[in-house]
Amino acid sequence: MRRILAGIETEYGLQVSGRGAAEQIDDAAALVRSYPGECLPVWDYRYESPRADLRGFQQARLNYDPEDAKFDVGRSRGPDSEVRSDRILPNGARLYNDHGHPEYSTPECWSLEALAKHDQAGELAVLAAARSYAAREGVEVRIYKNNTDFHGASYGTHENYLVPRSLAYEQLLRAVTPMLVVRQLLTGAGKVGSESGAACNFQLSQRADFFTELANVDTLYRRPIFNTRDEPHSRPSDWIRLHVISGDANMMPACTARKVALVKLAVALAEIGEAPVWHLPDPVRTFQQISRDPTLAQPIELTGRNWTTVREIFESYFAAAEARLDLDAELCSSISECRSLLDSLEQEGWYALKRDVEWAAKRAIIETVVEGEGMEWSDPTLQAYDLEYSNVDPEEGLYHALVHMGEVQNPQELDASLLERHIERTRAYVRGVAVSKFRDQVQTACWRSITFDKGAEVLELELPPDMEYPEHLQDAPDVESFIKAIGGTA
């Protein structure tokens, strides 16, 4: 099967002592600008088109949360580039302020392992920026890798997958939606309580409460399960960037790799016209029902008074992938792992998943607190435990405490060196080498291209996203040799 390039962009929760929501955009921008590592602030915004829709039209405007909008009334800020404060890192990643949240966008990756490692390295980048900002301003700063502040605000963890433009929108929607709805059982980050609808003790997904639509272009309000933003980050005639906004932020690298693997299976099956067909009459309601189902086995309604189960939907994708795709070792292993987890869930119950699945690990901690302290599930203290699970500081976070106690299966060690290098030779490798070795000649850079200032001329170098670039790029003695090695014209 075709290798699918993927990346993850995570908005981090930000808490600054003595500051409130009204100052959050300014704080997030200042935090990003405080990043102490090597970086280059030359992001190119020309190809960003957040209102372009995969269905073939341009939205007149995007929807914004009216509560958030209140904090901007009467405020004047500098140019957008200053507010966003973009930094490009030597590994090809992007660090910036997104609506009041420091956001780390990983380098593009082919392998699940590389992507999970780079996603985890992002925690270190944001934490380093937070510590630098805290020291300079004399304030306490905490960073959370989660998706809600428990006061009605949600912030995203978005996945991105390179898809051929030849694949029709309707095919992609039908193939991917059922997987997005059910994968939370194996990849959800878990959440105490609810922020919309009926009260509940615990959910599988941090994001489920915030979806209202099946498909649209919005990300900040009226959020959909399937996002239709058509911003390809490559040649629009050739590629689509499938922009998935319905997943949770994961502390467990295994969950990060698993959630990406499951979408890759759905995309690959869509490309060959072999994706399973499941007619969910109300995907939003089904998503929320699965998230809140205490039995983890509630039947899923299908159009025509039929029903199915989460396990059956998973298995339909696994069987089709094994029969129709030439799977690589990583995806074969992911299918095997998912089946094993589903078997454990059916035979032993949810507690058997606590070493491998995020929501189960979090639920085990919370239930220990409930039972040990004699608390009610409605006690707001439990939400504080939930929040501290996602604290990225290894000295404070509850997830990191689980790692130290050996409660998480095969944890991946945090690797700060990944902020300085890239594992694979994707176009992120090219971007990283350019901003490290030829920073004085890089005028701008983005996912799609790099623009060099060569004195007498300006040269934009397109970076094909499906190309594996030569390793010797890092040895180029000058920018002309660098450009020629990529296949450009110096």
ABEGO torsion letter per residue (X at the ends): XBBBBBBBBBBBBBBBBGBBAAAAAAAAAAAAAABABBBBBABBAAABBAABBAAGBBBABBBBBAAAAAAABGBBBBBAAAAAGBBBBAAGBBBBBBGGBBBBBBBBBABAAAAAAAAAAAAAAAAAAAAAAAAAAGBBBBBBBBABAGAGBBBBBBBBBBBBAABBAAAAAAAAAAAAAAAAAAABAEBBEBABEBBBABBABAAAAABABABBABAABGBBABBABBBAGBBAAABBBBBBAABBBBABAAAAAAAAAAAAAAAAAAAAGABBBBBBABAAAAAAAAAABAAGABBBBBBGGBBBBAAAAAAAAAAAAAAABBBBAAAAAAAAAAAAAAAAAAAAEAAAAAAABAAAAAAAAAAAAAAAAGBBAABAAAAAAAAAAABABAAABAAAAAAAAGABBGBBBBBAAAAABBABBBAAAAAAAAAAAAAAABABBBAABBBBBAGABBBBBBBBAABBBBAAAAABABAAAAAAAAGBBX
